[in-house]
Amino acid sequence: MPEGGKPMTYVVTENCIRCKHTDCVAVCPVDCFYVGEAMLVIDPDACIDCGVCEPECPAEAIKPDTEPGLEGWKALNAKYAALWPNIAARSEPPEDAAAWDGRADKLLDAFGTADPVAA
């Protein structure tokens, strides 16, 4: 547990949008990933802070929620983990995933807002 006693979790951030690599899903020991049409999310209540998913993400979209500025992403992950189906096995990314990797404004494109809390 990080300093301050608050449990830590990992969150999926903007670069997952339209990339949807599932290498992270294949290594998760607690099946805390959920999948939507545009991206994956992590259920922050199920994440055990093991960190094995972070280095597996080719898009570098998984970050610890202790990094500054990720509060909105934690809220987005929690919201959609409650709505989307669980994913526990690796699948092929979309054919155009490489073209979307690193592209700006993906949140706005996929959710109609640039604010992850409002998504």
DSSP file (Angstrom, degrees, kcal/mol; ACC not computed):
  #  RESIDUE AA STRUCTURE BP1 BP2  ACC     N-H-->O    O-->H-N    N-H-->O    O-->H-N    TCO  KAPPA ALPHA  PHI   PSI    X-CA   Y-CA   Z-CA
    1    1 A M              0   0    0      0, 0.0     3,-0.1     0, 0.0     4,-0.1   0.000 360.0 360.0 360.0 133.2    0.0    0.0    0.0
    2    2 A P    >   -     0   0    0      0, 0.0     3,-1.6     0, 0.0     4,-0.2  -0.122 360.0 -69.0 -67.3 168.6    1.4    3.4   -0.9
    3    3 A E  T 3  S+     0   0    0      1,-0.2     3,-0.3     2,-0.1     0, 0.0  -0.265 121.5  40.8 -55.8 140.9    2.2    6.1    1.6
    4    4 A G  T 3  S-     0   0    0      1,-0.2    -1,-0.2    -3,-0.1     0, 0.0   0.299 115.2 -98.1  98.4  -8.9   -0.9    7.6    3.2
    5    5 A G  S <  S+     0   0    0     -3,-1.6    -1,-0.2     1,-0.2    -2,-0.1   0.462  79.8 136.0  79.1   1.8   -2.7    4.2    3.5
    6    6 A K        -     0   0    0     -3,-0.3    -1,-0.2    -4,-0.2     2,-0.1  -0.690  59.7-114.7 -83.9 133.3   -4.8    4.5    0.3
    7    7 A P        -     0   0    0      0, 0.0     2,-0.3     0, 0.0    -1,-0.1  -0.383  30.6-137.3 -64.6 143.0   -4.9    1.3   -1.8
    8    8 A M        +     0   0    0     40,-0.1     2,-0.3    -2,-0.1     0, 0.0  -0.678  23.7 176.9 -99.0 155.5   -3.2    1.7   -5.2
    9    9 A T        -     0   0    0     -2,-0.3    56,-3.0    39,-0.1     2,-0.3  -0.927  28.3-113.5-144.3 169.1   -4.5    0.4   -8.5
   10   10 A Y  E     -A   64   0A   0     -2,-0.3     2,-0.3    54,-0.3    37,-0.1  -0.816  29.9-158.7-103.2 151.2   -3.6    0.6  -12.1
   11   11 A V  E     -A   63   0A   0     52,-2.9    52,-2.4    -2,-0.3     2,-0.5  -0.952  17.4-125.3-130.5 150.3   -5.7    2.4  -14.7
   12   12 A V  E     -A   62   0A   0     -2,-0.3    50,-0.2    61,-0.2     2,-0.1  -0.815  35.9-162.9 -92.1 132.9   -6.0    2.2  -18.4
   13   13 A T    >   -     0   0    0     48,-2.9     3,-2.1    -2,-0.5     4,-0.4  -0.412  35.5 -71.4-113.1-173.8   -5.5    5.6  -20.0
   14   14 A E  G >  S+     0   0    0      1,-0.3     3,-1.7     2,-0.2    47,-0.1   0.743 116.0  68.4 -53.1 -35.1   -6.2    7.3  -23.3
   15   15 A N  G 3  S+     0   0    0      1,-0.3    -1,-0.3    45,-0.1    87,-0.2   0.671  89.7  65.8 -68.9 -11.3   -3.7    5.5  -25.5
   16   16 A C  G X> S+     0   0    0     -3,-2.1     3,-2.4    45,-0.2     4,-2.2   0.789  75.2 110.7 -72.6 -26.4   -5.6    2.3  -25.2
   17   17 A I  T <4 S-     0   0    0     -3,-1.7    22,-0.2    -4,-0.4    21,-0.1  -0.278  96.4  -4.6 -57.5 125.5   -8.5    3.9  -27.1
   18   18 A R  T 34 S+     0   0    0     20,-3.1    -1,-0.3     1,-0.1    82,-0.2   0.389 126.1  75.8  69.3   0.1   -8.8    2.2  -30.5
   19   19 A C  T <4  +     0   0    0     -3,-2.4    -2,-0.2    19,-0.3    78,-0.2   0.829  61.3 173.1 -98.3 -51.4   -5.6    0.1  -29.8
   20   20 A K     <  +     0   0    0     -4,-2.2     2,-0.2    18,-0.2    -4,-0.1   0.815   6.9 178.0  47.2  45.8   -7.2   -2.4  -27.4
   21   21 A H        -     0   0    0      1,-0.1     3,-0.2    72,-0.1    -1,-0.2  -0.545  16.7-159.1 -69.4 144.8   -4.1   -4.7  -27.1
   22   22 A T     >  +     0   0    0     69,-0.6     4,-1.5    -2,-0.2     3,-0.1   0.120  59.7 111.0-117.0  21.3   -5.0   -7.5  -24.7
   23   23 A D  H  > S+     0   0    0      1,-0.2     4,-0.7     2,-0.2    -1,-0.1   0.872  80.9  55.8 -58.4 -35.9   -1.5   -8.6  -23.7
   24   24 A C  H >> S+     0   0    0      1,-0.2     4,-0.9    -3,-0.2     3,-0.7   0.879 102.4  54.8 -63.0 -40.7   -2.3   -7.1  -20.3
   25   25 A V  H >4 S+     0   0    0      1,-0.2     3,-0.6     2,-0.2    -1,-0.2   0.881 100.9  59.4 -61.8 -40.3   -5.4   -9.3  -19.9
   26   26 A A  H 3< S+     0   0    0     -4,-1.5    -1,-0.2     1,-0.2    -2,-0.2   0.761 111.6  39.1 -63.6 -26.1   -3.4  -12.5  -20.5
   27   27 A V  H << S+     0   0    0     -4,-0.7    -1,-0.2    -3,-0.7    -2,-0.2   0.537  84.0 114.8-102.5  -7.6   -1.1  -11.9  -17.5
   28   28 A C    X<  -     0   0    0     -4,-0.9     3,-0.5    -3,-0.6     5,-0.1  -0.486  49.6-160.6 -69.4 121.1   -3.7  -10.5  -15.0
   29   29 A P  T 3  S+     0   0    0      0, 0.0    -1,-0.2     0, 0.0    -4,-0.0   0.627  88.0  40.4 -78.4 -11.1   -4.0  -12.9  -12.1
   30   30 A V  T 3  S-     0   0    0      0, 0.0    -2,-0.1     0, 0.0    58,-0.0   0.286 100.5-123.7-121.2  10.5   -7.4  -11.6  -11.0
   31   31 A D    <   +     0   0    0     -3,-0.5    56,-0.1    -6,-0.2    -6,-0.1   0.915  53.8 153.2  49.9  53.2   -9.2  -10.9  -14.3
   32   32 A C        +     0   0    0     14,-0.1    11,-2.8    54,-0.1     2,-0.3   0.246  33.4 106.3 -98.4  14.1   -9.9   -7.3  -13.5
   33   33 A F  E     -B   42   0B   0     54,-0.5    54,-2.3     9,-0.2     2,-0.3  -0.722  46.6-169.9 -96.0 144.9  -10.1   -6.1  -17.1
   34   34 A Y  E     -BC  41  86B   0      7,-2.5     7,-2.3    -2,-0.3     2,-0.4  -0.957  11.9-140.2-130.8 149.6  -13.3   -5.1  -18.8
   35   35 A V  E     +B   40   0B   0     50,-2.5     5,-0.2    -2,-0.3     2,-0.2  -0.930  19.2 174.0-123.6 132.9  -13.8   -4.4  -22.5
   36   36 A G        -     0   0    0      3,-2.9    48,-0.0    -2,-0.4    44,-0.0  -0.595  51.1 -88.8-116.8-176.6  -15.8   -1.9  -24.4
   37   37 A E  S    S+     0   0    0     -2,-0.2     3,-0.1     1,-0.2   -19,-0.0   0.865 123.7  27.5 -62.9 -36.8  -16.1   -1.0  -28.1
   38   38 A A  S    S-     0   0    0      1,-0.2   -20,-3.1   -21,-0.1   -19,-0.3   0.728 125.9 -11.2-101.5 -24.4  -13.2    1.5  -27.9
   39   39 A M        -     0   0    0    -22,-0.2    -3,-2.9   -21,-0.1     2,-0.3  -0.941  60.4 -99.9-161.7 176.1  -10.9    0.4  -25.1
   40   40 A L  E     -B   35   0B   0     -2,-0.3     2,-0.3    -5,-0.2    -5,-0.2  -0.750  31.3-166.4-103.4 158.0  -10.2   -1.8  -22.0
   41   41 A V  E     -B   34   0B   0     -7,-2.3    -7,-2.5    -2,-0.3     2,-0.4  -0.947  16.0-128.5-138.4 163.0  -10.5   -0.6  -18.4
   42   42 A I  E     -B   33   0B   0     -2,-0.3    -9,-0.2    -9,-0.2    39,-0.2  -0.937  20.9-126.0-111.8 133.9   -9.4   -2.0  -15.1
   43   43 A D    >>  -     0   0    0    -11,-2.8     4,-1.9    -2,-0.4     3,-1.1  -0.705  19.6-156.5 -75.5 110.3  -11.8   -2.4  -12.2
   44   44 A P  T 34 S+     0   0    0      0, 0.0    -1,-0.2     0, 0.0    34,-0.0   0.751  90.7  55.8 -64.9 -21.9  -10.0   -0.5   -9.4
   45   45 A D  T 34 S+     0   0    0      1,-0.2    -2,-0.1   -13,-0.1    33,-0.0   0.728 113.3  40.4 -79.9 -21.4  -11.7   -2.5   -6.7
   46   46 A A  T <4 S+     0   0    0     -3,-1.1    -1,-0.2   -14,-0.2   -14,-0.1   0.701  89.2 104.5 -97.3 -23.4  -10.5   -5.8   -8.1
   47   47 A C     <  -     0   0    0     -4,-1.9    -5,-0.0   -15,-0.2   -19,-0.0  -0.367  53.2-162.1 -62.0 133.3   -7.0   -4.7   -9.0
   48   48 A I        -     0   0    0     -2,-0.1    -1,-0.1   -41,-0.0   -39,-0.1   0.235  37.8-116.5-103.5  12.6   -4.5   -6.1   -6.5
   49   49 A D        +     0   0    0      1,-0.1   -40,-0.1   -39,-0.1    -2,-0.1   0.825  69.1 139.6  61.5  33.8   -1.6   -3.7   -7.5
   50   50 A C        -     0   0    0      1,-0.1    -1,-0.1   -40,-0.0   -41,-0.0   0.805  49.7-147.3 -78.9 -27.8    0.6   -6.5   -8.7
   51   51 A G        +     0   0    0      1,-0.1     3,-0.3     3,-0.0    -1,-0.1   0.495  58.4 125.2  80.0   4.0    1.8   -4.4  -11.7
   52   52 A V  S    S+     0   0    0      1,-0.2     4,-0.4     2,-0.1   -24,-0.1   0.763  70.2  56.9 -69.6 -21.8    2.3   -7.3  -14.1
   53   53 A C  S >> S+     0   0    0      1,-0.2     3,-1.0     2,-0.1     4,-0.8   0.865  91.4  70.2 -75.2 -36.4    0.0   -5.7  -16.7
   54   54 A E  G >4 S+     0   0    0     -3,-0.3     3,-1.1     1,-0.3     8,-0.3   0.896 100.8  41.9 -54.6 -52.0    1.8   -2.4  -17.0
   55   55 A P  G 34 S+     0   0    0      0, 0.0    -1,-0.3     0, 0.0    -2,-0.1   0.684 108.4  63.1 -72.2 -13.5    4.9   -3.6  -18.9
   56   56 A E  G <4 S+     0   0    0     -3,-1.0    -2,-0.2    -4,-0.4   -33,-0.2   0.659  77.5  99.3 -82.1 -15.6    2.8   -5.9  -21.1
   57   57 A C    X<  -     0   0    0     -3,-1.1     3,-1.4    -4,-0.8     5,-0.1  -0.620  56.3-163.6 -78.9 111.9    0.9   -3.0  -22.7
   58   58 A P  T 3  S+     0   0    0      0, 0.0    -1,-0.2     0, 0.0    -2,-0.0   0.765  92.3  51.4 -64.4 -24.3    2.5   -2.2  -26.1
   59   59 A A  T 3  S-     0   0    0     -3,-0.1    43,-0.1   -38,-0.0   -44,-0.1   0.448 105.2-129.3 -91.1  -1.0    0.7    1.1  -26.2
   60   60 A E    <   +     0   0    0     -3,-1.4   -45,-0.1    -6,-0.2   -44,-0.1   0.884  64.0 137.9  53.0  42.5    2.0    2.1  -22.7
   61   61 A A        +     0   0    0    -46,-0.1   -48,-2.9    -7,-0.1     2,-0.5   0.491  40.1  87.2 -95.8  -6.2   -1.6    2.9  -21.7
   62   62 A I  E     +A   12   0A   0     -8,-0.3   -50,-0.2   -50,-0.2    -5,-0.1  -0.852  53.5 166.5-102.0 127.6   -1.5    1.4  -18.2
   63   63 A K  E     -A   11   0A   0    -52,-2.4   -52,-2.9    -2,-0.5     2,-0.2  -0.952  41.3-101.8-136.2 152.1   -0.3    3.5  -15.4
   64   64 A P  E >   -A   10   0A   0      0, 0.0     3,-2.0     0, 0.0   -54,-0.3  -0.556  32.6-127.0 -70.6 141.2   -0.4    3.4  -11.6
   65   65 A D  T 3  S+     0   0    0    -56,-3.0     5,-0.2     1,-0.3   -55,-0.1   0.542 102.6  76.6 -70.0  -2.9   -3.1    5.7  -10.3
   66   66 A T  T 3  S+     0   0    0    -57,-0.3    -1,-0.3     2,-0.1     3,-0.1   0.587  70.4 103.1 -81.1 -10.2   -0.5    7.3   -8.0
   67   67 A E  S X  S-     0   0    0     -3,-2.0     3,-1.2     1,-0.1     4,-0.1  -0.512  88.6 -95.8 -70.0 141.1    0.9    9.2  -11.0
   68   68 A P  T 3  S+     0   0    0      0, 0.0    -1,-0.1     0, 0.0    -2,-0.1  -0.248 104.1  21.3 -58.4 141.4   -0.3   12.9  -11.0
   69   69 A G  T 3  S+     0   0    0     -4,-0.1     3,-0.3    -3,-0.1     4,-0.2   0.541  88.6 107.2  84.3   8.0   -3.3   13.7  -13.1
   70   70 A L    <>  +     0   0    0     -3,-1.2     4,-2.1    -5,-0.2     5,-0.2   0.340  42.2 100.6-102.6   8.7   -4.8   10.2  -13.3
   71   71 A E  H  > S+     0   0    0      1,-0.2     4,-1.9     2,-0.2    -1,-0.2   0.907  84.2  50.3 -58.3 -42.6   -7.8   10.7  -10.9
   72   72 A G  H  > S+     0   0    0     -3,-0.3     4,-2.3     1,-0.2    -1,-0.2   0.862 108.6  52.0 -64.3 -36.0  -10.2   11.2  -13.9
   73   73 A W  H  > S+     0   0    0     -4,-0.2     4,-2.7     2,-0.2   -61,-0.2   0.862 106.3  53.4 -70.0 -34.8   -8.9    8.0  -15.5
   74   74 A K  H  X S+     0   0    0     -4,-2.1     4,-2.5     2,-0.2    -2,-0.2   0.917 110.0  48.7 -63.6 -41.4   -9.5    6.1  -12.3
   75   75 A A  H  X S+     0   0    0     -4,-1.9     4,-2.5     2,-0.2    -2,-0.2   0.913 111.7  48.9 -63.8 -42.9  -13.1    7.3  -12.3
   76   76 A L  H  X S+     0   0    0     -4,-2.3     4,-2.4     2,-0.2     5,-0.3   0.927 111.6  49.5 -62.5 -45.0  -13.5    6.4  -16.0
   77   77 A N  H  X S+     0   0    0     -4,-2.7     4,-2.0     1,-0.2    -2,-0.2   0.925 112.9  46.9 -59.9 -45.5  -12.1    2.9  -15.3
   78   78 A A  H  X S+     0   0    0     -4,-2.5     4,-1.1     2,-0.2    -2,-0.2   0.919 111.9  50.9 -63.2 -44.1  -14.4    2.4  -12.4
   79   79 A K  H  < S+     0   0    0     -4,-2.5     3,-0.4     1,-0.2     4,-0.4   0.942 116.4  38.2 -59.7 -50.4  -17.5    3.6  -14.2
   80   80 A Y  H >X S+     0   0    0     -4,-2.4     4,-2.9     1,-0.2     3,-0.6   0.743 105.7  65.2 -80.9 -21.9  -17.0    1.4  -17.3
   81   81 A A  H 3< S+     0   0    0     -4,-2.0    -1,-0.2    -5,-0.3    -2,-0.2   0.830 103.5  51.0 -63.8 -29.5  -15.8   -1.7  -15.3
   82   82 A A  T 3< S+     0   0    0     -4,-1.1    -1,-0.2    -3,-0.4    -2,-0.2   0.650 119.8  35.0 -78.7 -15.7  -19.3   -1.7  -13.8
   83   83 A L  T <4 S+     0   0    0     -3,-0.6    -2,-0.2    -4,-0.4    -3,-0.1   0.755 105.3  68.9-109.1 -32.6  -20.9   -1.5  -17.3
   84   84 A W  S  < S-     0   0    0     -4,-2.9   -48,-0.1     1,-0.1     2,-0.1  -0.489  85.8 -96.3 -93.9 159.5  -18.8   -3.5  -19.7
   85   85 A P        -     0   0    0      0, 0.0   -50,-2.5     0, 0.0    -1,-0.1  -0.407  41.1-105.6 -74.0 149.7  -18.2   -7.3  -19.8
   86   86 A N  B     -C   34   0B   0    -52,-0.2     2,-0.4    -2,-0.1   -52,-0.3  -0.419  29.2-156.3 -69.1 145.7  -15.2   -8.9  -18.2
   87   87 A I        +     0   0    0    -54,-2.3   -54,-0.5    -2,-0.1     3,-0.1  -0.997  22.2 164.1-127.1 129.1  -12.4  -10.1  -20.5
   88   88 A A        +     0   0    0     -2,-0.4     2,-0.3   -56,-0.1    -1,-0.1   0.356  56.4  61.8-126.3   2.5  -10.0  -12.8  -19.3
   89   89 A A  S    S-     0   0    0    -58,-0.0   -63,-0.1   -62,-0.0   -64,-0.1  -0.966  83.1-103.2-134.3 150.1   -8.3  -14.0  -22.4
   90   90 A R        +     0   0    0     -2,-0.3     2,-0.3   -65,-0.1   -67,-0.1  -0.396  40.1 178.3 -68.2 143.1   -6.0  -12.4  -25.0
   91   91 A S        -     0   0    0     -2,-0.1   -69,-0.6     0, 0.0   -65,-0.1  -0.908  37.2 -83.5-138.2 168.0   -7.5  -11.5  -28.4
   92   92 A E        -     0   0    0     -2,-0.3     3,-0.1   -71,-0.1   -71,-0.0  -0.489  45.2-121.1 -73.3 139.6   -6.2   -9.8  -31.5
   93   93 A P        -     0   0    0      0, 0.0   -73,-0.2     0, 0.0   -72,-0.1  -0.302  45.1 -75.4 -71.4 165.3   -6.2   -6.0  -31.5
   94   94 A P    >   -     0   0    0      0, 0.0     3,-1.9     0, 0.0     4,-0.3  -0.258  44.1-114.3 -57.7 150.7   -8.1   -4.1  -34.2
   95   95 A E  T 3  S+     0   0    0      1,-0.3     3,-0.3     2,-0.1     4,-0.1   0.807 116.8  47.1 -58.6 -30.7   -6.4   -4.2  -37.6
   96   96 A D  T 3> S+     0   0    0      1,-0.2     4,-1.2     2,-0.1     3,-0.5   0.168  76.3 114.3 -98.0  18.5   -5.8   -0.4  -37.4
   97   97 A A  H X> S+     0   0    0     -3,-1.9     4,-1.3     1,-0.2     3,-0.6   0.888  74.2  53.8 -57.2 -42.6   -4.4   -0.4  -33.8
   98   98 A A  H 34 S+     0   0    0     -3,-0.3    -1,-0.2    -4,-0.3     3,-0.2   0.862 105.0  54.8 -62.5 -35.0   -0.9    0.7  -34.9
   99   99 A A  H 34 S+     0   0    0     -3,-0.5    -1,-0.2     1,-0.2    -2,-0.2   0.792 111.0  45.6 -68.5 -27.5   -2.4    3.7  -36.7
  100  100 A W  H X< S+     0   0    0     -4,-1.2     3,-2.0    -3,-0.6    -1,-0.2   0.670  83.7 114.6 -88.4 -18.8   -4.2    4.8  -33.5
  101  101 A D  T 3< S+     0   0    0     -4,-1.3   -85,-0.1     1,-0.3   -86,-0.1  -0.344  92.0   0.1 -60.1 121.2   -1.2    4.4  -31.2
  102  102 A G  T 3  S+     0   0    0      1,-0.3    -1,-0.3   -87,-0.2    -2,-0.1   0.394  91.6 147.5  83.5  -3.1   -0.1    7.7  -29.9
  103  103 A R    X   -     0   0    0     -3,-2.0     3,-0.5   -88,-0.1    -1,-0.3  -0.383  46.3-119.4 -66.6 142.6   -2.8    9.7  -31.7
  104  104 A A  T 3  S+     0   0    0      1,-0.2    -1,-0.1     2,-0.1     0, 0.0  -0.383  85.1  22.0 -79.8 158.8   -4.0   12.8  -29.9
  105  105 A D  T 3>  +     0   0    0      1,-0.1     4,-1.9    -2,-0.1    -1,-0.2   0.763  68.9 143.9  60.2  32.3   -7.6   13.5  -28.7
  106  106 A K  H <>  +     0   0    0     -3,-0.5     4,-2.6     2,-0.2     5,-0.3   0.850  69.7  55.8 -69.5 -33.5   -8.7    9.9  -28.7
  107  107 A L  H  > S+     0   0    0      2,-0.2     4,-2.9     1,-0.2     6,-0.7   0.931 108.2  47.8 -63.8 -44.5  -10.9   10.4  -25.7
  108  108 A L  H  > S+     0   0    0      4,-0.2     4,-1.6     1,-0.2    -2,-0.2   0.907 113.4  48.9 -60.6 -42.9  -12.7   13.2  -27.5
  109  109 A D  H  < S+     0   0    0     -4,-1.9    -2,-0.2     1,-0.2    -1,-0.2   0.914 120.4  34.3 -63.8 -44.6  -13.1   11.0  -30.6
  110  110 A A  H  < S+     0   0    0     -4,-2.6    -2,-0.2     1,-0.1    -1,-0.2   0.824 134.2  22.0 -84.4 -32.4  -14.4    7.9  -28.7
  111  111 A F  H  < S-     0   0    0     -4,-2.9    -3,-0.2     2,-0.3    -2,-0.2   0.469  97.1-118.2-118.6  -5.0  -16.4    9.5  -25.9
  112  112 A G  S  < S+     0   0    0     -4,-1.6     2,-0.3    -5,-0.5    -4,-0.2   0.647  86.1  77.8  77.2  14.2  -17.3   13.0  -27.2
  113  113 A T        -     0   0    0     -6,-0.7    -2,-0.3     1,-0.0    -1,-0.2  -0.988  67.6-144.3-150.2 153.7  -15.4   14.7  -24.4
  114  114 A A  S    S+     0   0    0     -2,-0.3    -6,-0.1    -6,-0.1    -7,-0.1   0.407  83.4  85.9 -96.3   0.3  -11.8   15.5  -23.5
  115  115 A D    >>  -     0   0    0      1,-0.1     4,-0.9    -8,-0.1     3,-0.6  -0.900  65.7-155.7-105.7 115.5  -12.5   15.0  -19.7
  116  116 A P  T 34 S+     0   0    0      0, 0.0     3,-0.3     0, 0.0    -1,-0.1   0.816  94.8  57.6 -61.5 -28.6  -12.2   11.4  -18.6
  117  117 A V  T 34 S+     0   0    0      1,-0.2   -44,-0.0     2,-0.1    -2,-0.0   0.871 108.5  46.0 -67.5 -35.5  -14.6   12.1  -15.6
  118  118 A A  T <4        0   0    0     -3,-0.6    -1,-0.2     1,-0.2    -4,-0.0   0.606 360.0 360.0 -81.6 -12.8  -17.3   13.3  -18.0
  119  119 A A     <        0   0    0     -4,-0.9    -1,-0.2    -3,-0.3    -2,-0.1   0.497 360.0 360.0 -67.7 360.0  -16.9   10.3  -20.4
